[in-house]
């Protein structure tokens, strides 16, 4: 831009120039102080435009970022996710249910999916709720488009079973729009501790194959065991969680094998988000058996930053692509997040832990470096 345009741009940012001492004022808050929330709201709903945004993102984009991650609960009210999930479950029960707001999607629920959350016919969405749902889809579209622009996959986290159908609906809508035959941009998440996990995974992947699009999933075990079990019990239903940790491990490995097969065929990608040593070892051995190149972008491992470091290092030393998940947000919310993930880590029956002795780590690393 030329000098007059630059001056006008700076003036719009900070006001007119004068002899007074410069002050840093943030115009989006009443007190003039910057907040992430105010910037996020303006960015999402205020159509914020910046003359240098494209140059900034293209030149300063951190190249080591392998994925972006989002929780749908950050862009859509959880009460609305509950309402949409109820309607989707009722549609699963009564196939003639009319959902005028629903667009084309991959299969969301399977014949074995729990439906006890919705014992009676829910009321239709109000005009306000439909508008809020459209806004949520637009927000996810904005995120997906930005990730597509920079070829950075977007991982969408899973939540409770009470709201997961709505999350999958939004996820699959984005998948159908942004994923192509070569490599997926938008990834869903499958929680292997759920009894219907493998069936839902297979239905979604088979439908994606028919649509001739590549589909990606992050595989996790799950972190809401107590909540899910207590909710089901309060409603007089059986738990949606596998009856034993061994069945959860088996389901995780079965889902891993299924997705690795799709990596081989070129129609799928998988992020194996696990802190479990045996699952990591199983996946590495299966990938080698199938002839998957260790540097194949369609197979990646991931662990939380600060957790299962020995597993991350071992996989990386073996040549596999490994990412560390770094959550961002208010401290109190991230502490809750860390607590939940700590429970999930316990569910994984970890061999590795924060107290693992250096000698134990050293004895395990050769398993990943081909020295034993």
Beta strands, then each sheet from edge to edge (+ up, - down):
strand 1: 67-70
strand 2: 153-156
strand 3: 186-191
strand 4: 215-220
strand 5: 268-273
strand 6: 299-304
strand 7: 322-325
sheet 1: 1+ 2+ 3+ 4+ 5+ 6+ 7+
end
